[in-house]
């Protein structure tokens, strides 16, 4: 069919003339839209309209980005944060990056492919409807009718086309690959002629040399920033052996940004007799990414698998845009890219830049602002990106929105292998739990990563698991398996998968201990590490489950109920505190004066404050601020970077990691260690300088501002073993204002064996709308502060009974 239609129409998802879309939007408590339509186009229509109602300014901003127009509207010299991965991106660099995608018709070509590589018909229908709904809202209110002051009346708020929506999807697909190198792709250029005769090291000399201290420090910093700038998640899939009613249960607890375009938007989508799904998705994605159907619930956590590999290129001397493969020279591809920026007075100025790419991918000069991969006269680096050709993830999620069993979900995973950067955790009403890290991953077996790495690759592999491959040898390119869905990727048979009747879990460590009773081993290192120390948050998550199954957590009975699972995530246990508080108190009482970085510090008062702390990060937990300031220091190397467990003498733990007991080790505290005592003394001095009481309650200093309201925030750093992870950096004198990322859309879904309506509770911690004029701007944030949950309607009759407002959309919007 594709060859018989005009290409632009095919690319935009054109279809034979059909009835104009219609939808019904029933808002229930806290602004959640329950959208009902007769088909996928109508469903997208209602979604686009309701999403625009709540978040038009952030949405319009993200479409300015993927249209390569940030310099035009916001200034070429300004930066923005790509909140989903923590990258700080210059507007002009961003425009060059996305303009090349537009010029090369990268997205157009991907969506022109037939399924499974290209979108399914229902995906095209849904996207077409979404665009019509978004535009219908703008038709209804106009720019000047927007109530959000961030974009009211602004010229950059414009209608969109289907290709804009698809480019947003592509932006999200690249989040953990090219998205971490937008500046570095847009500015990568060969060295100037004056440098071509310099005595730069050849690739062979480079690989014979030792890595420099600066490079090693950059690798350590990169380990802290990848894959998504510290963003993570928790998820439980509980099977029939782990629940009191013998059916399945899921905890979804993504830790995503509280601001910007990578927030979640909650919805309930229904096509009677065809689809009934509730949950949340990232901004601009008109379906449910994390949620539940009548009999299946699922969530995702950020995976350890890398979705890209740098390729080290041996360049031809005197010709730095020519590289060698098997001794034969190959010319880099050049793209002349033009963007328009404002100039003083009328008109616009055109800026031109040449961007470079190779058979492996685009040239880079670093990642996330770190110049670890410089382009010298004789060595350069290209980024191979597995998601640059992956649009299968849309099909995966549209199909998942109709799935009812973990078996069906497994087949969807294997059929598409399209998940771009997350694990999948699920459970169904039959009581079967599922874990999988099946998605798009470069096919680099561990043996190849070893044989094809130079000196830099050895260090990045050891520190991160990231191979830097020798681009001068064709044998070092990615492999393809017999069951690979995409050339250069692993087939599903070589990726982690676990089905259990008790439980599976993930908290952003690798697949290895998804269930300690059945460790997953033997997979390529690029997917994840095995037989290594797990994070404190992972370990606490496993302990919470095991203690509940054993009945040793202080609650009655064994096994989970929906309420007990809610409590598990919001009881705010802090595992570092459980391990360290008591030995730290003993050390403090034995040494009431400790040596800090600036001299002796009287810590006697701090001993009392610490002893009274309840080892939780609740808003009323007195002493939590003090311990947090201590532990963040104790777990950091002198330069502020995370500790390298392999460096002797640096760990504050008294008992080292043991492969025989990976859930409970390392443990204890070296209370007599001078570095531990210095960390505590400095924490005490820090709070005294800031005027913060040593026994301050957490909620007085951990908060989110909503207008003039200061809302106390519970939860804490995942790195300290707080399961309910909240990242809000410390500001001297203020404490921990404004959450960067952490618990966002939290959902607990329980099923029953008799097929009754799912028992579901959820909270969108930062609320549905980013518009400060909306009644849904802070309502759920206040609920989260008080550990309250929403009970969203789902089954027959519930939506009508709980309706707060109903909007019926016809061909001309709500008019």
C-alpha positions in Angstrom: 0.0 0.0 0.0 2.8 2.4 0.8 4.0 2.5 -2.8 0.6 3.4 -4.0 0.0 6.5 -1.9 1.7 9.9 -1.8 4.6 9.7 0.6 3.8 12.8 2.7 0.2 11.5 3.3 1.5 8.1 4.3 4.1 9.6 6.6 1.5 11.7 8.5 -0.7 8.6 9.0 -3.3 9.6 6.4 -6.2 7.2 6.1 -9.3 7.0 3.9 -11.9 9.6 4.7 -13.7 8.7 7.9 -16.2 10.2 10.3 -14.8 13.1 12.3 -13.6 12.0 15.8 -15.7 12.3 18.8 -14.9 11.7 22.5 -16.4 12.1 26.0 -14.1 13.4 28.7 -15.4 12.7 32.3 -13.2 14.4 34.9 -13.2 12.6 38.2 -11.5 13.7 41.4 -8.2 15.6 41.1 -8.8 16.2 37.4 -8.2 12.7 36.1 -9.7 12.5 32.6 -11.7 9.3 31.9 -11.9 9.3 28.1 -14.3 7.2 26.2 -14.6 6.9 22.4 -15.7 4.4 19.8 -12.2 4.0 18.2 -8.5 4.9 18.7 -8.8 8.2 16.8 -11.5 9.3 19.1 -9.6 8.2 22.1 -6.5 10.2 20.9 -8.8 13.1 20.3 -10.1 13.2 23.8 -6.6 12.6 25.2 -5.0 15.5 23.2 -7.8 17.9 24.3 -7.6 17.1 28.0 -3.8 17.0 28.0 -3.7 20.5 26.4 -6.2 21.8 28.9 -3.9 20.9 31.7 -0.4 21.4 30.3 -0.5 23.5 27.2 2.6 25.5 28.0 5.0 22.6 28.6 3.5 20.8 25.6 4.0 23.8 23.4 7.6 24.2 24.6 8.5 20.6 23.8 7.1 21.0 20.3 9.2 24.1 19.8 12.2 21.9 20.7 11.5 19.1 18.2 10.7 21.7 15.5 14.2 23.1 16.0 12.9 26.6 16.9 14.2 27.2 20.4 16.7 29.9 19.2 14.0 31.7 17.3 11.7 32.0 20.3 13.8 31.7 23.4 17.3 32.9 22.3 20.3 31.2 20.8 22.5 31.7 23.8 20.2 30.3 26.4 20.1 26.8 27.8 17.3 24.4 28.8 17.4 21.3 30.9 16.3 18.0 29.3 14.8 16.9 32.6 14.5 13.3 31.5 18.3 12.7 31.6 19.7 15.8 33.3 21.4 17.2 30.2 21.8 21.0 30.1 21.4 21.8 26.4 22.1 25.0 24.5 19.2 26.2 22.4 21.3 26.7 19.3 22.9 23.3 19.6 19.5 21.8 20.1 18.2 23.4 17.0 21.0 22.1 14.9 20.5 18.6 16.3 16.8 18.5 15.6 17.0 20.3 12.3 19.3 17.6 11.0 16.7 15.0 12.0 14.1 17.1 10.1 16.3 17.7 7.0 17.2 14.0 6.7 13.5 13.0 7.2 14.6 10.5 9.8 11.3 10.2 11.6 9.3 10.4 8.4 11.2 7.3 7.1 10.7 5.4 10.3 7.0 5.9 10.4 6.7 5.0 6.8 7.8 1.4 7.5 5.4 -1.4 7.8 4.8 -2.9 11.3 6.5 -4.1 13.4 9.2 -1.6 12.5 6.7 1.1 11.7 3.5 2.1 13.6 0.4 -0.2 13.7 -2.8 1.2 12.1 -4.3 1.9 15.6 -1.1 3.8 16.5 -1.6 6.0 13.5 -5.2 6.5 14.3 -4.5 7.4 17.9 -1.8 9.9 16.9 -4.0 11.5 14.3 -6.7 11.9 16.9 -4.3 13.3 19.5 -3.2 16.0 17.1 -6.8 17.0 16.3 -7.7 17.1 20.0 -4.7 19.3 20.9 -5.5 21.6 18.1 -9.2 21.7 18.9 -8.3 23.0 22.4 -6.3 25.8 20.9 -9.2 26.6 18.5 -11.6 26.7 21.5 -9.5 29.0 23.7 -7.0 30.8 21.4 -3.6 31.8 22.6 -5.0 34.7 24.6 -7.5 32.4 26.3 -4.8 30.3 27.9 -4.8 30.8 31.6 -1.2 29.7 32.3 0.9 32.8 32.5 3.9 30.9 31.3 2.6 31.0 27.7 -0.6 33.1 27.6 -0.6 35.0 24.3 2.8 33.7 23.2 3.6 33.2 19.5 5.3 30.0 20.1 2.1 28.3 21.2 0.9 26.8 17.9 -1.1 24.0 16.4 0.8 20.8 15.7 0.9 18.2 12.9 1.2 14.5 13.3 4.9 14.6 12.4 5.4 16.9 15.4 3.9 14.2 17.7 6.1 11.5 16.1 9.2 13.7 16.6 8.3 14.0 20.3 8.1 10.2 20.4 11.5 10.0 18.8 12.9 12.5 21.2 11.8 10.2 24.1 13.3 7.1 22.3 16.7 8.9 22.3 16.5 9.9 25.9 19.2 7.5 27.1 21.4 7.6 23.9 21.8 10.6 21.6 19.7 12.6 24.0 22.7 12.7 26.4 25.0 14.1 23.7 22.9 16.8 21.9 25.5 19.5 22.5 28.3 17.1 21.8 26.8 16.0 18.5 25.9 19.5 17.4 29.4 20.9 18.1 31.5 17.9 17.0 33.9 19.2 14.3 37.3 18.2 13.0 40.4 19.9 14.5 41.4 23.2 13.0 44.2 23.1 10.3 46.7 24.5 12.8 46.3 21.3 14.9 46.7 18.8 12.0 50.4 18.8 12.3 50.5 18.5 16.0 52.0 15.6 17.8 48.7 14.0 18.8 48.7 10.4 19.8 47.7 7.9 17.2 45.0 5.3 18.1 47.7 2.7 18.7 49.7 5.0 20.9 46.5 6.0 22.7 45.8 2.4 23.5 49.3 1.8 24.7 49.2 4.7 27.1 47.6 4.8 30.5 44.4 6.7 31.0 44.9 10.1 32.6 43.7 11.1 36.0 41.3 13.6 34.4 39.9 11.0 32.2 39.4 8.6 35.1 37.6 11.3 37.0 35.3 12.0 34.0 34.5 8.3 33.8 33.6 8.3 37.5 31.4 11.3 37.0 29.8 9.7 34.0 29.0 6.6 36.1 27.0 8.9 38.4 25.1 10.5 35.4 24.2 7.6 33.3 21.9 6.3 32.2 19.4 9.1 33.1 21.1 11.5 35.5 20.2 9.5 38.6 16.5 9.1 37.6 15.2 5.7 38.6 12.2 3.8 39.9 10.9 0.9 42.1 8.5 -1.7 41.0 7.1 -4.9 42.5 5.3 -7.7 40.7 3.7 -9.9 43.3 2.4 -13.3 42.4 -0.1 -15.6 44.2 2.4 -16.9 46.7 3.1 -13.3 48.0 -0.4 -12.0 48.4 -3.0 -12.8 51.0 -5.8 -13.3 48.4 -3.7 -15.5 46.1 -3.9 -13.2 43.1 -1.5 -10.7 41.5 -0.5 -7.3 42.7 1.8 -4.5 41.4 3.6 -1.5 42.9 4.5 1.1 40.3 6.9 3.8 41.7 8.8 5.7 39.0 11.1 8.4 40.2 10.8 10.8 37.4 11.2 14.6 37.2 8.7 16.9 39.0 9.1 19.6 36.4 9.3 19.8 32.6 8.2 17.5 29.7 9.2 14.2 31.3 6.4 14.5 33.9 3.6 11.9 33.9 0.0 12.6 33.0 -2.7 10.4 34.4 -5.7 9.2 32.4 -8.3 6.4 32.0 -8.9 5.3 28.4 -11.9 3.3 27.2 -13.2 1.9 23.9 -16.2 -0.1 25.0 -15.7 -3.8 24.4 -12.1 -3.2 23.1 -9.9 -1.4 25.6 -10.1 -0.3 29.2 -6.8 0.9 30.7 -5.8 3.3 33.4 -2.5 4.8 34.4 0.0 7.4 33.3 2.3 8.3 30.5 5.0 10.9 29.8 3.9 14.2 28.4 2.8 14.0 24.7 2.3 10.2 24.6 -1.4 9.5 24.1 -1.7 6.1 25.8 -0.8 4.5 29.1 2.9 3.7 29.7 2.5 2.5 33.3 -0.9 1.2 34.5 -3.4 -1.6 34.5 -6.2 -3.2 32.4 -8.9 -5.4 33.9 -6.6 -8.3 34.7 -3.0 -7.1 34.1 -0.9 -4.4 35.8 2.6 -3.4 34.9 5.3 -0.8 35.6 8.8 0.1 34.4 12.1 0.9 35.9 15.2 2.5 34.2 17.4 -0.3 33.0 21.1 -0.7 33.4 21.5 -1.7 29.7 23.3 0.8 27.6 21.5 1.8 24.4 24.6 3.2 22.7 28.3 2.5 22.3 31.0 4.9 21.3 33.2 3.7 18.4 36.8 4.8 18.5 37.9 5.8 15.0 41.4 5.8 13.6 41.6 8.9 11.4 43.8 9.4 8.3 46.7 11.7 9.2 46.0 15.1 7.6 42.4 14.2 6.9 40.5 14.1 10.2 37.1 13.6 8.5 38.4 10.3 6.9 38.6 7.2 9.0 39.9 3.7 8.4 38.0 0.4 8.5 40.0 -2.8 7.9 42.7 -0.5 6.5 40.4 1.1 4.0 39.6 4.9 4.1 36.0 5.9 4.5 34.7 9.4 4.2 32.5 10.8 6.9 29.0 11.9 5.8 28.5 15.7 6.1 25.2 17.4 6.6 24.9 21.2 6.0 22.3 22.3 8.5 20.7 25.8 8.6 18.7 27.3 11.4 17.1 30.7 11.7 17.6 33.0 14.7 16.2 36.4 15.4 18.3 39.5 14.5 17.8 43.1 15.7 15.1 44.6 13.7 12.9 42.8 11.2 13.7 39.5 9.6 15.8 36.6 10.8 19.4 35.5 10.4 20.4 32.2 9.0 23.2 30.2 10.7 24.9 27.3 9.0 26.9 24.5 10.5 28.3 21.2 9.3 27.4 18.1 11.3 29.3 14.8 10.8 28.4 11.2 10.9 29.8 7.8 10.1 28.4 4.3 9.3 28.3 3.8 13.1 26.4 7.0 13.9 27.0 10.7 14.5 30.4 12.1 15.6 30.6 13.3 19.2 33.1 15.2 21.3 31.8 14.1 24.7 28.7 13.1 26.7 26.7 15.2 29.2 29.2 18.0 29.1 32.2 15.8 29.8 34.9 16.0 27.0 35.8 12.3 27.4 35.6 11.6 23.6 37.6 14.4 21.9 38.1 14.7 18.1 41.8 14.9 17.6 43.8 14.9 14.4 44.2 11.1 14.6 41.4 9.8 16.8 37.7 10.5 16.9 34.5 9.0 18.3 31.1 8.2 16.8 28.0 7.2 18.8 26.2 4.1 17.7 22.6 4.5 18.9 20.3 1.5 18.8 17.2 3.6 19.3 18.0 5.8 16.3 16.1 3.2 14.2 13.5 2.1 16.9 9.9 3.1 16.5 8.6 -0.3 17.7 8.1 0.9 21.2 4.8 2.7 20.3 3.4 -0.6 19.0 4.5 -2.3 22.2 2.6 0.1 24.4 -0.5 0.2 22.3 -0.7 -3.6 22.4 0.1 -3.7 26.2 -2.9 -1.4 26.8 -5.1 -4.2 25.7 -3.2 -7.1 27.3 -4.8 -9.2 30.2 -2.0 -11.7 31.2 1.7 -11.7 31.8 1.8 -14.4 29.1 0.4 -12.0 26.6 2.7 -9.3 27.7 5.7 -11.6 27.3 4.6 -12.3 23.7 4.3 -8.5 23.1 7.8 -8.0 24.5 9.3 -10.7 22.2 7.4 -9.6 19.2 8.5 -6.0 19.3 11.7 -5.9 21.3 11.1 -2.2 21.2 11.3 -1.0 24.9 13.9 1.9 24.6 15.4 2.1 28.1 13.4 0.4 30.8 12.8 -2.9 32.5 9.2 -4.4 32.7 7.7 -5.6 35.9 4.1 -7.0 35.9 1.6 -9.3 37.5 -1.9 -10.5 36.6 -5.1 -11.7 38.2 -3.9 -15.3 37.8 -1.1 -14.6 40.3 1.8 -14.8 37.8 4.6 -12.2 38.2 6.9 -11.2 35.4 10.3 -9.4 35.1 12.0 -8.7 31.8 14.7 -6.5 30.4 13.7 -7.2 26.8 14.2 -4.2 24.6 16.5 -2.5 22.1 20.1 -3.0 23.2 23.3 -3.0 21.1 24.4 -6.6 20.5 27.9 -6.5 22.0 28.7 -9.9 23.7 31.1 -9.6 26.6 33.9 -11.3 24.6 33.6 -8.7 21.9 33.5 -5.9 24.3 36.8 -7.2 25.8 38.6 -7.9 22.5 37.5 -4.7 20.8 38.3 -2.2 23.6 41.2 0.1 23.8 42.5 1.6 27.1 39.6 4.0 27.4 37.1 1.2 26.8 38.7 -1.0 29.5 38.1 1.8 32.0 34.5 2.6 30.9 33.7 -1.1 30.9 35.0 -1.7 34.4 33.4 1.5 35.8 30.1 1.6 33.8 29.8 -1.5 31.7 30.0 0.7 28.6 32.2 -0.7 25.9 34.1 1.7 23.6 34.6 -0.3 20.5 37.3 -0.2 17.9 35.8 1.3 14.8 38.8 0.5 12.7 37.9 -3.2 12.7 34.6 -4.3 11.0 34.6 -7.3 13.3 34.0 -5.0 16.2 30.7 -3.7 14.9 27.5 -5.0 16.6 26.3 -8.6 16.1 22.9 -9.7 14.9 21.2 -12.8 16.3 18.8 -15.1 14.4 15.9 -13.7 16.3 17.0 -10.0 16.3 14.1 -7.7 15.3 16.6 -5.0 14.3 20.1 -5.5 12.8 22.8 -5.0 15.5 20.5 -5.8 18.4 20.1 -8.7 20.8 17.3 -11.1 20.1 14.9 -11.7 22.9 16.3 -15.1 23.6 19.5 -13.5 24.9 17.8 -11.0 27.2 16.8 -11.4 30.9 13.3 -12.8 31.6 11.9 -14.2 34.8 8.4 -15.6 35.6 7.5 -16.4 39.2 4.6 -17.2 41.5 6.1 -15.3 44.4 7.6 -12.0 43.3 9.9 -10.1 41.1 11.3 -6.6 41.8 13.6 -4.0 40.4 15.0 -0.7 41.8 17.4 0.2 39.0 20.2 -2.3 39.6 20.6 -5.0 37.0 18.4 -8.0 36.4 20.7 -10.2 38.6 18.6 -10.2 41.8 15.1 -9.7 40.5 14.4 -12.5 42.9 17.3 -13.8 45.0 15.9 -17.3 44.9 16.5 -17.4 41.2 19.4 -15.1 40.2 19.6 -14.3 36.5 23.1 -14.8 35.1 25.0 -15.3 31.9 24.0 -12.2 30.0 26.2 -9.7 28.2 27.8 -7.1 30.4 26.3 -4.3 28.4 22.9 -5.3 29.7 24.0 -5.3 33.3 26.3 -6.5 36.0 26.1 -9.8 37.9 27.4 -11.0 41.3 28.2 -7.5 42.4 27.1 -5.2 45.2 23.5 -3.9 45.0 22.4 -0.5 46.0 20.9 0.2 49.4 17.5 1.0 47.8 17.5 -2.4 46.0 18.5 -4.2 49.2 15.8 -2.5 51.3 13.2 -3.3 48.6 14.1 -7.0 48.8 14.1 -6.9 52.6 10.6 -5.3 52.7 9.3 -8.2 50.6 11.0 -10.9 52.5 10.1 -9.6 55.9 6.4 -9.3 54.8 6.5 -12.9 53.5 8.1 -14.1 56.7 5.7 -12.0 58.9 8.7 -10.3 60.6 7.9 -6.7 59.7 5.7 -6.1 62.8 2.5 -6.3 60.9 -0.1 -9.1 61.3 0.0 -12.1 59.1 2.1 -12.9 56.1 1.8 -11.8 52.5 0.7 -8.5 51.0 -2.7 -6.8 50.9 -3.3 -3.6 48.9 -3.0 -1.5 52.1 0.2 -3.2 53.2 1.8 -2.6 49.9 0.8 1.1 50.1 2.5 1.3 53.5 5.6 -0.4 52.2 6.4 2.4 49.8 5.3 5.3 52.1 6.6 4.1 55.4 9.9 5.9 54.5 12.3 3.4 56.0 15.9 4.5 55.4 18.3 1.5 55.1 21.5 3.5 55.6 20.0 4.7 58.9 19.0 1.2 59.9 22.5 0.0 59.3 24.4 3.0 60.7 22.4 4.9 63.3 23.2 2.8 66.4 27.0 2.4 65.7 27.2 6.1 64.9 25.6 7.0 68.2 28.0 4.7 70.0 31.0 6.3 68.2 29.6 9.7 68.9 29.2 9.1 72.7 32.7 7.6 72.8 34.1 10.6 71.0 32.1 13.8 71.9 34.6 15.8 70.0 35.4 14.8 66.5 37.9 16.2 64.0 36.1 17.9 61.1 37.6 19.4 57.9 38.2 22.7 59.7 39.2 21.5 63.1 37.6 19.9 66.2 33.8 19.9 66.5 31.7 19.3 69.7 29.2 16.7 68.6 27.7 15.8 72.0 24.4 17.5 71.3 24.2 15.7 67.9 24.5 12.3 69.6 21.2 12.9 71.4 19.5 14.2 68.3 20.7 11.2 66.3 19.6 8.7 69.0 16.1 10.1 68.9 15.7 9.7 65.2 13.1 7.1 64.1 15.3 5.9 61.2 12.7 7.1 58.7 12.3 10.0 56.3 8.8 11.1 57.4 7.9 14.8 57.6 7.9 14.5 61.4 11.2 12.6 61.7 13.4 14.6 64.0 17.1 14.1 63.3 16.6 13.0 59.7 18.2 16.2 58.3 21.3 15.6 60.4 21.7 12.0 59.4 21.1 12.8 55.7 23.9 15.4 55.7 26.2 12.9 57.4 25.4 9.9 55.2 25.7 11.8 51.9 29.3 12.7 53.0 30.2 9.3 54.3 29.2 7.7 50.9 31.2 10.2 48.8 34.9 10.2 47.9 36.9 13.4 48.8 36.0 15.0 45.4 32.3 14.6 46.0 32.0 11.7 43.6 30.5 8.3 44.6 32.8 5.9 46.2 34.5 3.2 44.1 33.8 0.0 46.0 37.0 -1.4 44.6 39.3 1.1 46.2 40.6 -0.3 49.5 40.1 1.7 52.7 37.4 4.0 51.3 34.2 2.2 52.3 32.5 3.3 55.5 31.0 -0.2 55.9 32.4 -2.4 58.6 31.4 -5.7 56.9 32.3 -5.8 53.1 30.1 -7.2 50.4 29.7 -10.9 50.3 28.5 -12.8 47.3 27.1 -15.4 49.7 24.8 -12.7 51.3 24.2 -10.0 48.7 21.0 -8.7 50.2 22.5 -8.0 53.6 26.0 -6.9 52.8 27.9 -4.6 53.1 26.8 -3.6 56.5 27.8 -2.0 59.8 29.8 1.2 60.2 33.5 1.9 60.8 32.6 4.3 63.7 36.3 4.7 64.6 37.3 5.7 61.1 38.6 9.2 60.8 36.8 9.7 57.5 33.5 8.6 59.1 34.0 10.9 62.1 35.0 13.8 59.8 31.8 13.3 57.8 29.7 13.5 61.0 31.6 16.5 62.4 31.2 18.3 59.1 27.5 17.6 59.0 27.1 19.1 62.5 29.1 22.2 61.5 27.1 22.5 58.3 23.7 22.6 60.1 25.0 25.0 62.8 26.2 27.4 60.1 22.9 27.2 58.4 20.9 27.8 61.6 19.2 24.4 61.3 18.5 22.6 64.6 20.3 19.3 64.9 17.0 17.6 65.8 15.0 19.4 63.1 12.0 17.6 61.7 12.5 16.7 58.0 9.3 18.4 56.9 10.5 21.8 58.1 13.4 21.7 55.6 12.3 19.3 52.9 9.5 20.9 50.9 8.0 21.8 47.6 6.9 25.4 46.8 3.5 25.7 45.1 3.0 29.4 44.6 3.4 30.9 48.1 2.5 27.6 49.8 5.3 25.5 51.2 4.3 21.8 51.2 6.3 19.4 53.4 7.7 16.4 51.4 8.5 13.0 52.9 10.9 10.5 51.4 14.6 10.9 50.8 17.7 10.0 48.7 17.5 6.6 47.1 21.3 6.5 47.4 20.8 6.3 51.2 18.4 3.5 50.8 15.1 5.4 51.1 12.7 3.2 49.1 10.4 6.2 48.6 13.2 8.1 46.7 13.0 11.9 46.6 15.9 13.9 45.2 15.9 17.5 46.4 19.4 18.9 46.7 20.6 20.6 49.8 20.8 24.4 49.9 22.6 25.9 52.9 20.3 27.8 55.2 17.2 26.4 53.5 17.5 22.6 53.6 16.0 20.6 50.7 13.7 22.9 48.8 12.0 21.9 45.5 12.0 18.3 44.3 14.1 17.6 41.2 12.9 14.0 40.7 11.6 11.2 42.7 8.3 9.4 43.4 6.0 10.7 40.7 3.1 8.5 39.6 2.7 5.9 42.3 0.2 3.1 41.8 -0.8 0.0 43.8 -3.1 -2.4 42.0 -4.5 -5.6 43.4 -6.5 -8.2 41.6 -8.8 -11.0 42.7 -9.1 -14.5 41.4 -12.8 -14.1 40.8 -12.3 -11.4 38.2 -13.8 -8.5 40.3 -12.9 -4.9 39.5 -9.2 -4.2 40.2 -8.6 -2.6 43.6 -6.4 0.3 42.7 -4.9 3.3 44.5 -2.7 6.0 43.0 -1.1 9.4 43.6 0.5 11.8 41.1 2.8 13.5 43.5 3.2 16.8 41.7 -0.5 16.9 40.5 -2.0 16.8 37.0 -1.4 20.3 35.8 1.7 22.6 35.6 -0.6 25.6 35.3 -0.5 27.6 38.6 -4.1 28.8 37.8 -5.4 25.3 37.7 -7.2 23.7 40.7 -5.2 20.6 39.8 -1.8 22.4 40.2 -1.1 21.3 43.8 -4.0 19.3 45.1 -2.3 15.9 44.9 1.0 17.3 46.1 -0.8 18.3 49.4 -2.3 14.8 49.5 1.1 13.2 49.0 2.5 15.3 51.8 -0.2 13.7 54.1 0.3 10.2 52.6 -3.2 10.2 51.1 -4.1 8.3 48.0 -6.6 8.6 45.2 -9.1 5.9 44.4 -9.7 6.4 40.7 -12.8 5.0 39.0 -12.3 2.2 36.5 -15.1 -0.3 36.2 -18.7 -0.1 34.9 -20.7 2.6 36.6 -17.8 4.0 38.7 -16.9 6.8 36.2 -20.5 8.0 36.0 -20.9 7.9 39.8 -17.7 9.9 40.5 -18.0 12.4 37.6 -17.1 15.9 38.5 -17.3 17.4 35.0 -18.2 16.1 31.6 -17.0 17.5 28.2 -18.4 16.1 25.0 -16.1 16.7 22.0 -17.5 16.8 18.5 -15.8 17.6 15.2 -15.3 21.2 16.3 -14.0 20.6 19.8 -16.1 21.4 22.9 -18.1 24.2 21.2 
